[in-house]
Amino acid sequence: MCILIEGIARYFMYLESQAGGMPPLSHAAILEKHCASNIDLEWLFHFLRDFGFMYWEMRQAVRSNNSHAIDYIWRECVSFLHTSEANKTQYAPMAILRIFWSEALHPALASIYHANRTISLVGLPGSNVGWDMPIEKENLMISCNVTRPTFERISHYVRQLNFLGPVSRSFEKVLLANQRRSPAKMKKIEADVQAIVDHLKLKVGATWADAREPRLQKDSVLVNPPRTPRPWLSVAAAAESGEFQKWVKGHIDDKVPWM
């Protein structure tokens, strides 16, 4: 996902570097109006503004334990997480729960909550993960190491992990503390990012003037099927109608009856 986000962002940076008058990337409101003439350019703009940059910030916030940034992302995400059609239908209620607790906690408890929002498995700064990661790793280790699993065999293996886990994490901390990034991996990512930029130059336009050429929704070359509803319009319509606010209030009233 981060490769895709960087690729699209670099495409806009490429357009900005070309002669032709593309508004600066920092002027989002003006850029949005200019992108509206081409449905594919409009999709790319909203992907970055409404999702991509927030996803990127969320990943960095988890790694650095920036709890307040995580709360901001939950607030922004709750609208487009609200769906009954996708695989995951509980993320929007989860977002409301997280926002509620971050606002409702007593200051003394809130300070503990924010200080421990994410955790590091090996104790290195900038390497934090969510609280579900330890149990996910435990499930993976059980799947990889317990043959013909039974309750007794799993219980025996988990007891061993009480010793093996801390030992393994201590070794990881020593081994990873001074590890440098692999140039081979960085080069591979760069090649993938550039491939996205080249694809967009070919499909959307290699200059700002080409990218702004009018293109209707039915003629989209990036969205499949082209008639796919534009999510930013659906979110705006739900907010303006009061439907979304009503749903949020109903969820809180149902789960927090004492307030």
N, C-alpha and C positions, 0 to 999 in steps of 0.2 A: 504494500500500500504506500509506504514512504517513497519508494522508487517512482510510482505513478504520480504522486503529489509533486515530487521534485521535478519530474519530467514536464508536467504541465506548467509549473511555475517558471521553469527555465524557458519554455516556449514563449510565455508572455514577456519574460525578460529579453528574449531574442527580438520579439516584435518591438519592444520599447527601444532597443538599440538601433533599429533601422530608421532611416529617414521616412517621414510620412505623418508624423503628428499624433502617435498614440499617446493618450494621457498617461501620466506617471502611475505606476502600480499603487502608489500610496493614495491616489485620488479615486477610491473605490466607487463612490456614488457617480462620478462623471464617467468612469470606465464602464460601469454597468450599462449606462444609456448607450454608449457607443457599441457595446457588444450585442445589443438587442437586435441589430439588423440581421445577424447571421445566427441561426438557431444553434449551430455547433459551437460557435465561439461563446454564445450565451451559456450553454451547458458547461463549458470549461470554466468560465468565470465563476458561475455559482458553485461548481464543485469545489473550487479552491476556497472561495469566501465562506460558503455555508457549511462546508465539511472539512476539506483538506487541511487548511491551516489550523483549525481547531483540533483535528486528530493529531497533527504533528505536535501541537502545544501540549495536548493531553499526554502523549508518550513522554515528552520531556518532563512534564510535571510529575508523573509517576516516578520516573527515575530520580528526580531531585527532591521528592517529598514536598512539592509545592501544593499544599492542601487547598489553598484559596483559589489557585488556578484550576484545580480539579473541580471545585464547586462551580466555578464559572462555566466550565465545559458542560457539566450536568445541566445547568440552567438552559444553555443554548441548545442542547441536544434533545431535550424532553419533547419538543414539538414534532420533530421528524422521527423520533423513536416510537411515537404513538401510532401503532398499526395493528391490525388484526389479520393481516395477510401474509406477513413474513414468517420465517421460522421462529424468530425470537419475539415473543409478544410481551415479555415482562420487563424489558429494559426501561420503558417509559415509567411504569409504576416504581421501578427501582430508582430512577432519577428523582422522582418526586420525594421518595423516602430519604434519599441522601440530602436533597436540598432542605427538607423539613428538619432533619436532625442538625444540620450545620447551622440553622437559624435558631432552633429551639433549645439547644443545649445550654445548660448553665455555664457561665464563663469559665469556671474552674474545670469542668469536665471538657468543655470545648478546647481548652488549651492542650489537654492530654490527647484528645481526639485528633487535632490538627498536627500535633508533634509526631504522631504515630500513624499517619494516614496510609503510608506505604512502608515497606520494610526491605532491608537488604539481607539476602541469604548468606552473604559472605562478609558483611561488615565494611564494604568499600563504598565511599561516597559516589553518588551518581549512578549507582547500580540497583536502585530500589525496584521492587516489584509489588504487585497487589497482594493482599492477604490470602488470596486463593491459590497463589503459586506453590506454597509448601505442600498443600494437599494434592495439587495437580502433579507435582513431582513425585510424591509418595505413590499415587496411583500408577504413574508410569513405571516406577521401579518395581512395584508389585507385579505389574503386567509382564515386565521383562525378566523377572528373576524367580517368580513362584510358578513352578510347574504343576499342572493339574491343581489349581487353587481350591482349597477348602478353607473353612473358617479357622481350623486349627493351624494350617500351614501359613495362612496370612497373618494370624496372630503371632506365631513364632517369628516370622520375618520382620514384623513391625517392632517386636521387642528388640531384635538385633539392630534395627535402625536407630534406636535410642543411643547406641554406641557408634555405629558406622556413620550416621548423619553428621554429628559434630566433627568427627575426624575428617570426613570427606570435605566439609565446608572449610575447615581450617587449612587443608592442603590447597583447596581452590583459592583461598585468600592469598596464600603465599605465592602460588603460581601465577595468578592473574594480576597481582598488585603492580608489577612493572611490565606487564605485557603490552606490546605495541600492536597497533592495528595491522592486519595483514595487507600489504600493498596489492596482492593478487585479488583479494576480495573487493578492495576499493576500486580497482581498475574495472572489475566486472560490473559493479554498480554503475560506474560512470558510463560504461558502454550501453547498459540498459536504459539509463536516463537519456543518453543521446539518441538512442533508437526511437524513444517516444517523441522527442523533439523533431526528429526527421520525419516521422510518420505524420505529425500534426502539420508540419510545413507543407507536406505533400497533400494532405486531405483538406486542411482548413485554409491555408494560405502562407506563403513564404514572406509576404510583406504585410504591413498594416492595412494597406489599401485592398489587397487580395482577401485578407481575413474578414474585412468589413463588407465584402460583396454580399448583397442581400441573398439570404437562403431561407426558405420557408421550412416549417417543421416537417412537412411531408417529404422534403428533399434532403433530410439529414443523412450524413454519411458516417456519423459516429454513434448515433443512438439507435438501438435495435429493440423493438420496432420503432420507427420514426414517430408514431402516434403516441408514444409513451407520455403520460401527463408530466408536466414540469413541476417537480416537488415544491419549489419555492413559491409557486402560485397557489398550490394546494394548502401549504402551511399558512400563507397570508390570508386566504379565504376563510380557513377555519378560525383564525384569530379574529378576523373582522366580524364574523357571524356570532361570536361569543360561544361557539360550540366547544372550542378547546378549553376556555376558562371554566366552563360548566363541568367538563369532564374532570379537570384537575380538582376543582372544589369538591365534586362528588367523591373522588378517590380519597381526599383528605378527611372528609366527614365520615366516610366509612371506616377508615383505619385509625382515626384519632377521635373517637366519640367523646372523650373527656374534655375536649377544648371547644 
